[in-house]
Amino acid sequence: MLRPSLDDLYRNIGEIDLISTDVFDTLLLRRGKSQRSRIAAGEARFARLLKERGLLFEVGELVKCRLLAQKFAYRALNMGDGVGEVRLSDIIGWQLNLLGLPDDLVSERIAIELSVEKTALRANAWLAALLRQFRQAGARIVAVSDTALSAAELGELIHHFHGPGLIDGIYSSADAQASKRYGGLFSAVLKNESVAPSRVLHIGDDETADFRMPASMGLRTLHLPKSQLERYASRLDGARTEAFSKLGKQLRRGGRPPSALSDKVLFGRDVFGPIVAEFCLYIWLYAAQAGLGHDTALLFCARGGIGIREAFESMLRTLGLPLDVKRENILISRLVAARSAVMVRSPAVLDELGREFQGGSFADVARALGGRSYELPDTWRHIFDPARFFALLETDAGGAVLEDIRTQNELFTRHLEQVSAGAQRIVLCDTGLYGSTQRLLAAGFPQQRFETIQFARCNYKGLSEDHFPRVAGLVVEQNLYDPFKTETVILRYWQIIESLFEPALPSVRHFSETIDGAVIANSGDIRFGAVNPAAESPLLSGALQYIEHVESGAQVLRDADRAWLRLKQAIINPSPSDVIALGVGARSVDFGRSDVVQVLNHPQKVALAAKLMSVKSHLWREGAIARDFPRFKPPLLAALEMAHVLRGVSARLYR
């Protein structure tokens, strides 16, 4: 794709009726200040304003809430294929909600934002002169920007640096709820200006938004990318600000850790309470953006989603957080999702079945998917081979299996339609890790749009990550534990997160229909309020106690910093009381099977060497070491931690 020169533009000036110019890094240039440093400067001013009114907040707290509101807003925007746009007024409104501050401060905080921008920008005098020449030749000039700022706010900045009379109109993606990057904002410009694409020249710095997209729509383009020096200066400034932020975070996380908590309810209140509350705030920030301008349904997946929703709804009530999004619990499991993928013969389901039924037979898979036992030929007793499975289903013997799968999938489809109420955007909420449900549902229902938000996202299966752009780990997104990222410690003992949120209900395996046509499942009624997920989960019960007494999101974030350190200590270097508090017993294998595995196997009276070798068989190895080797615990845990460190370093070097 050829980029025109200025000479080309001058020669064809009579063919241009409209010039659209990008704003930031084009019409207005940065002074090497990163977004992070500008936000920090703005929050420092905001802290002074609040102090004048008797409200004391640390700058770091204000920055953290602002960055979180912004981070999850853009995450939700991007997961939604760029439909809509993030607005600064919404980001600041959510920040104020987190802090427990009144909404009437939004306009004052935006004024501070613009004030900071005026110190961080400078006029692009060369481009302004060029635009004035085109204007004198009869072209109309408009500013077109992908930004969270409104057109009025953009106009204030442009007029501050260039004075009046340069720009005839301003188009903001925040106002239009459409962006340059996806072409929607250009379409709005062409329609409102009543001009043909070939009669428009667009000028900007971004490769995609200002060159490739408008060029693909037939607009003329002048690409003015930033220099490498400018990019490096901004990155350096951002890195410096981030370093100070991390230092402050470490200082806030310092101090003496809480005392031992062997009581599960107390551990749940003091440790998991802030962690769960923090996760709920992340869900709210994501869902608040996802619901803007969309017909959106937030569906909490059985089983883990039931406990998540209990905490989430409690968090909304306690802090009075607004959320106008349809919310329901959904009868779903990996088995249910697998049936939908089988019906369309998706290769994704073969990956999952091959992993789940390794060493099992075709008959085992048929029994799980079909929901009952079958009289099948000897071929079905062979070791399961994913490559042969679809062909076997098409045989006469496989007909009964396939018909049961079809019937079950049709019942689930009806249930999905009921709980989603035909929403265009379906956001699933679950614990994690790999997002198999998302992968299989997306394959089974290609006409619908699914995305999944989870506590954590991790490719522990080593399978395809093609679905990961639709799966967000709101707390953790990493494949390995990283000693320098405290939250990744849950990857060392993921079963504690599952146990925390999952009520004592069977996994969804089989659907049926009542006399009046309602779809029900073997797990019973899981609608919100019908199940108390904390009834047999003292950890969740304690977490809910914490949430009931929360005063602000800022308090949650402060408490969570300390709680994460305490949880890391309890997982990687557990005391006897930690082993008691975090012991969760047997976990179901699931996927249509009744098998269970023990997190900590029962101790055995065997030789020391055999006992050491058996540590690998435990799902929580640190807990097994603390329980079975109290005298040798320090060196054994240190060696295990070092092994994780070396694995992490190796993964970074070779990725």
Secondary structure, DSSP 8 states (H G I E B T S, - for coil): -----HHHHHHTGGG-SEEEE-TBTTTEEE-S--HHHHHHHHHHHHHHHHHHTT----HHHHHHHHHHHHHHHHHHHHHTTT-S---HHHHHHHHHHHHT--GGGHHHHHHHHHHHHHHHEEE-HHHHHHHHHHHHTT-EEEEEE-SSS-HHHHHHHHHHHH-TTS-SEEEEHHHHT--TTTTHHHHHHHHHHT--GGGEEEEES-TIIIIIHHHHTT-EEEE----HHHHHHHHHHHHHHHHHHHHHHHHHT-S-------SHHHHIIIIIHHHHHHHHHHHHHHHHHHTTTS-EEEEEETTHHHHHHHHHHHHHHHHT----SEEEEE---HHHHHHHHHHTT-HHHHHHHHHHTTT-BHHHHHHHHHSS-----GGGGSB--HHHHHHHHTSTTTHHHHHHHHHHHHHHHHHHHHHHTT-SEEEEEE--SS-HHHHHHHHH-TTS-EEEEEEEE--TT----TTGGGEEEEEEE-SS--TTSGGGGGGGSTHHHHHHH--S------EEE-TTS-EEETT---SBTTB-TTTT-HHHHHHHHHHHT---HHHHHHHHHHHHHHHHHHHHS--HHHHHHH---EEEEETTEEEEEESS-------HHHHHHGGGG-SSHHHHHHHH-TTTHHHHHHHHHHHHHHHHHHHHHH-
